[in-house]
Amino acid sequence: MQWFSTSTEAVDVAFRIILIVSLAMLLLVTSLMVIFAIRYHQRRHPTGAHIEGNVLLEIAWTVIPTILALGMFYLGWAGYKVMRRPPQGALAVTAKARMWSWEFAYANGKSSDKLYVPKGVPVRVDLESADVIHSFYVPAFRIKQDIVPGVEAYTWFQPVDTGSYDIFCAEYCGQRHSYMMSKVVVIPKEEFDIWLQTDVKPPPAPAAGAGGGEEAHAQLLRAGERLSKVKGCMACHSTDGTRLVGPTWKGLFGKSVNVVSGGATREVKADEAYLKRSITDPGAEIVASYDPLMPKVQLSDDEIAAIIAYLESL
């Protein structure tokens, strides 16, 4: 027999029952304490009396708490079983955690920096970490699951109402841990189906002299900006000159920068070739005064071109 249909319902019911039992026990114990303090005060009983045990009372205060504790355990166990069994046919999404951003990938290859889901449809979230331990936490749906690199993990939920709900990383994962936030965006299923099928792959760089170059370039910049957010670039690099854990992208293209490579410092120009090397092999040339924190990110040549074009526009 399954008591609950969703993890949200399981957590809410267990929480309410445990809260009610705890408040009732608090009221009972506090009331008895006050009554006994008044009834057996020293002024009323200046001489202590020998009190024999009460077998029925001792049995009662042993059996009743045991039954309550077992009942609360059963509620937790029944809820846990629901949390670990996603329904058949649930929408599959992969959440990729990295310092310090989320990327959500769908079965058709589409990805987003926000988790878009259809209203009323169960969603299974397979969890992966690219670097350290993270934790996928969505308070609105009562789900929290740690993500250990190389260890399979998943969770699931079923949204009831449309709206936007916070996603946090609940495991300290480095300098910008507090910035590792995103959203679950619940939309009607019809709108979700349209969104999911929309082609979001970055267009290839326009050939020289090709017609419609301005519009193609604008599309390339938009794709580059979107990819920078989805792939987590904006978690470490600013676009307004602010120093973060990585160099700012503002004014970087074409600028001379000092890098450390093989233990030696040298000056290089931040041109397209350098930026492509920095993306594909981030540990080879580290900008001086910065730590080598950037992980390797899987990107196609078109995606790299789009990100570099966006960076150049800054």
DOLUM-843534 format. One record per residue (C-alpha): x, y, z; residue in three letters. Coordinates in steps of 0.25 Angstrom, whole numbers, padded with zeros to 4 digits, always signed. Layout:
N
XYZALA/...
//
This chain:
314
+0000+0000+0000MET/+0005+0014-0004GLN/+0001+0025+0005TRP/+0007+0036-0003PHE/+0007+0040-0018SER/+0018+0050-0018THR/+0030+0053-0009SER/+0024+0067-0006THR/+0012+0061+0000GLU/+0020+0051+0007ALA/+0029+0061+0014VAL/+0017+0070+0017ASP/+0009+0060+0024VAL/+0021+0054+0032ALA/+0025+0068+0036PHE/+0011+0072+0041ARG/+0008+0059+0048ILE/+0022+0060+0055ILE/+0019+0074+0059LEU/+0006+0072+0065ILE/+0011+0060+0073VAL/+0023+0068+0078SER/+0014+0080+0082LEU/+0004+0070+0089ALA/+0016+0064+0097MET/+0022+0078+0100LEU/+0008+0082+0105LEU/+0006+0069+0113LEU/+0020+0070+0120VAL/+0020+0085+0123THR/+0006+0084+0129SER/+0010+0072+0138LEU/+0022+0079+0142MET/+0014+0091+0146VAL/+0004+0083+0153ILE/+0014+0074+0161PHE/+0022+0087+0165ALA/+0009+0093+0171ILE/+0003+0080+0177ARG/+0016+0075+0183TYR/+0022+0088+0188HIS/+0030+0087+0200GLN/+0020+0096+0208ARG/+0009+0086+0205ARG/+0019+0074+0208HIS/+0030+0078+0218PRO/+0033+0064+0220THR/+0036+0055+0208GLY/+0028+0042+0207ALA/+0032+0029+0201HIS/+0024+0026+0188ILE/+0023+0012+0182GLU/+0024+0010+0167GLY/+0011+0009+0158ASN/+0012-0002+0149VAL/+0001+0002+0139LEU/+0007+0016+0139LEU/+0021+0011+0136GLU/+0015+0002+0125ILE/+0007+0014+0119ALA/+0019+0023+0118TRP/+0028+0012+0112THR/+0018+0007+0102VAL/+0011+0020+0097ILE/+0024+0027+0093PRO/+0029+0014+0086THR/+0017+0014+0078ILE/+0018+0028+0074LEU/+0033+0027+0071ALA/+0030+0015+0062LEU/+0018+0022+0055GLY/+0027+0034+0052MET/+0038+0024+0047PHE/+0028+0018+0038TYR/+0023+0031+0032LEU/+0038+0034+0029GLY/+0040+0021+0023TRP/+0027+0021+0014ALA/+0031+0035+0009GLY/+0046+0031+0006TYR/+0041+0019-0003LYS/+0032+0029-0011VAL/+0044+0039-0012MET/+0053+0027-0018ARG/+0043+0022-0028ARG/+0040+0032-0039PRO/+0027+0029-0047PRO/+0028+0021-0060GLN/+0028+0031-0072GLY/+0034+0043-0064ALA/+0041+0054-0072LEU/+0056+0051-0071ALA/+0065+0063-0069VAL/+0080+0063-0065THR/+0085+0074-0056ALA/+0100+0076-0057LYS/+0106+0083-0045ALA/+0119+0091-0046ARG/+0126+0102-0038MET/+0117+0110-0038TRP/+0105+0108-0047SER/+0094+0098-0052TRP/+0092+0093-0066GLU/+0079+0085-0069PHE/+0080+0076-0081ALA/+0068+0069-0088TYR/+0067+0056-0096ALA/+0067+0063-0109ASN/+0080+0070-0107GLY/+0074+0084-0102LYS/+0080+0090-0090SER/+0077+0102-0081SER/+0082+0109-0069ASP/+0068+0108-0063LYS/+0060+0095-0061LEU/+0047+0097-0070TYR/+0037+0086-0067VAL/+0022+0084-0071PRO/+0011+0086-0060LYS/+0005+0073-0055GLY/+0016+0064-0061VAL/+0026+0056-0052PRO/+0040+0060-0054VAL/+0052+0051-0052ARG/+0065+0059-0050VAL/+0078+0051-0051ASP/+0089+0058-0044LEU/+0104+0059-0048GLU/+0115+0067-0043SER/+0127+0072-0051ALA/+0136+0075-0039ASP/+0133+0075-0025VAL/+0121+0071-0016ILE/+0109+0079-0018HIS/+0094+0077-0014SER/+0082+0079-0022PHE/+0071+0086-0013TYR/+0058+0091-0017VAL/+0050+0095-0004PRO/+0037+0097-0011ALA/+0036+0082-0015PHE/+0043+0077-0002ARG/+0055+0071-0010ILE/+0069+0071-0006LYS/+0080+0061-0012GLN/+0095+0062-0010ASP/+0103+0060-0023ILE/+0116+0053-0022VAL/+0126+0053-0034PRO/+0125+0039-0041GLY/+0113+0034-0032VAL/+0100+0032-0038GLU/+0089+0041-0032ALA/+0075+0045-0035TYR/+0062+0051-0030THR/+0048+0054-0035TRP/+0036+0063-0033PHE/+0023+0066-0039GLN/+0019+0081-0040PRO/+0005+0084-0038VAL/+0004+0099-0041ASP/+0011+0108-0051THR/+0021+0118-0046GLY/+0036+0120-0043SER/+0043+0113-0031TYR/+0057+0114-0025ASP/+0068+0104-0027ILE/+0080+0105-0018PHE/+0093+0097-0015CYS/+0092+0093-0001ALA/+0106+0088+0000GLU/+0118+0098+0002TYR/+0125+0096-0011CYS/+0135+0108-0011GLY/+0137+0123-0012GLN/+0124+0126-0020ARG/+0115+0115-0014HIS/+0105+0125-0010SER/+0103+0130-0025TYR/+0100+0115-0029MET/+0085+0118-0031MET/+0075+0115-0042SER/+0060+0113-0044LYS/+0050+0102-0047VAL/+0040+0109-0057VAL/+0027+0102-0057VAL/+0019+0105-0070ILE/+0007+0098-0077PRO/+0010+0086-0084LYS/+0006+0091-0098GLU/+0016+0103-0096GLU/+0027+0093-0091PHE/+0025+0084-0103ASP/+0027+0096-0112ILE/+0039+0101-0103TRP/+0046+0088-0103LEU/+0045+0086-0119GLN/+0050+0100-0121THR/+0064+0099-0128ASP/+0074+0106-0119VAL/+0087+0102-0125LYS/+0097+0113-0128PRO/+0097+0117-0143PRO/+0111+0115-0150PRO/+0119+0127-0152ALA/+0114+0134-0164PRO/+0123+0133-0177ALA/+0130+0146-0181ALA/+0122+0154-0190GLY/+0109+0145-0188ALA/+0096+0152-0189GLY/+0088+0155-0176GLY/+0102+0155-0168GLY/+0097+0165-0158GLU/+0085+0157-0154GLU/+0094+0144-0154ALA/+0104+0151-0145HIS/+0093+0156-0135ALA/+0088+0141-0134GLN/+0102+0137-0131LEU/+0104+0147-0120LEU/+0091+0143-0114ARG/+0095+0128-0115ALA/+0108+0132-0109GLY/+0102+0139-0097GLU/+0092+0128-0094ARG/+0103+0117-0095LEU/+0112+0126-0085SER/+0101+0125-0075LYS/+0097+0110-0078VAL/+0111+0105-0077LYS/+0114+0113-0064GLY/+0124+0123-0070CYS/+0117+0135-0063MET/+0119+0128-0049ALA/+0134+0132-0050CYS/+0135+0143-0061HIS/+0128+0156-0060SER/+0124+0165-0072THR/+0124+0178-0065ASP/+0139+0179-0061GLY/+0136+0173-0047THR/+0148+0164-0042ARG/+0142+0150-0039LEU/+0150+0137-0037VAL/+0153+0138-0052GLY/+0157+0150-0061PRO/+0146+0159-0065THR/+0142+0158-0080TRP/+0139+0173-0082LYS/+0150+0178-0091GLY/+0158+0165-0091LEU/+0158+0162-0106PHE/+0170+0167-0112GLY/+0176+0171-0099LYS/+0190+0167-0095SER/+0190+0158-0082VAL/+0201+0152-0074ASN/+0199+0137-0073VAL/+0207+0126-0065VAL/+0210+0114-0073SER/+0220+0103-0069GLY/+0224+0111-0057GLY/+0228+0123-0066ALA/+0221+0136-0068THR/+0219+0142-0081ARG/+0211+0152-0089GLU/+0200+0147-0099VAL/+0190+0154-0107LYS/+0175+0150-0104ALA/+0172+0147-0118ASP/+0162+0136-0123GLU/+0173+0126-0123ALA/+0177+0129-0109TYR/+0162+0129-0104LEU/+0160+0116-0111LYS/+0172+0109-0104ARG/+0167+0115-0091SER/+0153+0108-0093ILE/+0158+0095-0098THR/+0170+0094-0089ASP/+0168+0103-0077PRO/+0180+0098-0069GLY/+0190+0101-0079ALA/+0191+0116-0078GLU/+0187+0122-0065ILE/+0185+0137-0064VAL/+0195+0143-0054ALA/+0189+0146-0040SER/+0177+0136-0042TYR/+0176+0121-0037ASP/+0174+0110-0047PRO/+0160+0107-0044LEU/+0153+0106-0058MET/+0149+0092-0061PRO/+0148+0086-0075LYS/+0135+0088-0082VAL/+0130+0080-0094GLN/+0127+0089-0105LEU/+0126+0088-0120SER/+0134+0097-0130ASP/+0121+0105-0133ASP/+0118+0107-0118GLU/+0132+0112-0115ILE/+0131+0121-0127ALA/+0118+0127-0122ALA/+0124+0129-0108ILE/+0137+0136-0113ILE/+0128+0145-0122ALA/+0120+0149-0110TYR/+0133+0151-0102LEU/+0138+0160-0113GLU/+0126+0168-0113SER/+0128+0172-0099LEU/
//
